[in-house]
Amino acid sequence: MTEPGLNTSVYFSFDDGGDEWLEFAISKQHDIKLEFAEDYVSKTADAIFLEWFSIRGGERFGYSRLGYFLGDMFFQSLVERMEERHAITAWKRPDFIDSAEVWLDGKGIVT
């Protein structure tokens, strides 16, 4: 958390109305991750953006922008494996995409 006293959902919904969204994302995080992994290997970048990152997406689970929740999950996994300051700049490492795919590959989906 960046600002003390704010609900965690504010960081995903940008207002105080995101508690239901965050509760859903937390309770279904495994399913969300699996569905994203399947789309990652089978859909175009535009289709992935629309479903997972756009406010107009969310047909799969009924909630839009779940990709940002997954991005935070991945970032938190990097923080656990390395110091936070290294996690913040991990995107510039040559193996960044590979490490994201390994993280995403919980069930052998990503090849």
N, C-alpha and C positions, 0 to 999 in steps of 0.2 A: 504494500500500500504506500502511496505517496503522500496523501494528506490524511492526518489523523481525524477520526470522527466521521468520515464518509463511508457509506455503504459500499461494499466491494462491487456491487452491481453498477455503480456510477461509472466505473472505468470501462464498462462494456456498453452501457446504454446511454451514457452522457447525461443522465438525469436520475431522479430518484424513483423512476417507474420501472426499473429493470429487475427487481427482485425475483419475479416469477420466471423471467428468461434465464437468470443465472441459476436458480434452483433446478430448472429443467436441464440446463447444460451440465451441471455437476452430476445430476442423477443419471444422465444418459451419456456421460463422457466417453465410455468405451464404445457404445453404438455409434456415436457421432464420429469418433476417430476412424472406426472401420468403414463407415459410409464415405467419409472423405478420402480415405486411402483407395477405395474402389474407384471413385470419381477421378482421383489423381492419375490413375493409370489408364482410364478409359475415356475421359472427356477432354474437350478442348479447354484452353486457358479461359476463353470467354465464358464457357458454360460453368466452369469452376467459379469464376468471379461472381457470376450472376447468382448461383445457388448459395455460395458460402460466404461471400463478402459484401454483397449488395443489399441495400435496404429492400429492394424489390424481390429478393430471393426468399428462400425458406420454404419451398414447396415440400421438401423431403420430410422435415420434422415440424413444420408449422411455425418455425422461428427463423428470422433472417440473421445474417452476420455471424453464424456459429463458427466461421473460419477464424475470427478474431479470438474466440475462446480457445480454439485449438492452438493458435499461435502463442497464446499466453501459456498454455500447458507445455508446449515445446520449449519456450523460453525458460520456464521454471525448471524443466528437466536439465537444461544447460547450466543453470545456476547451481543445481545440485551436484553436477559433475565438475564444474570449474568455478572459480571465483566469479562474482557478479560482474566485475569489470571486464573479464574475459568473455562472459556470455553476451554482454552488450555489443561487443565488436566481433562476435563469432561469425556473423554474416559475411565478413570479408575474407574468411579463411577459405583456401581452395577446396577443402573437404566439407564445406557447409551443407551443400545440397545432399551429399552422401549421408551426413549425420542426420539430417532431417528425414531422409528416406528410411534410414535404420530405425529412427524413433517411431516413425509412422508404421513401420512394418511389424506390428504386433502379432500378426497371424500369417506371415508369409505372403502378403498381398502385393507389396511393392517389389518390382524386379529390377 
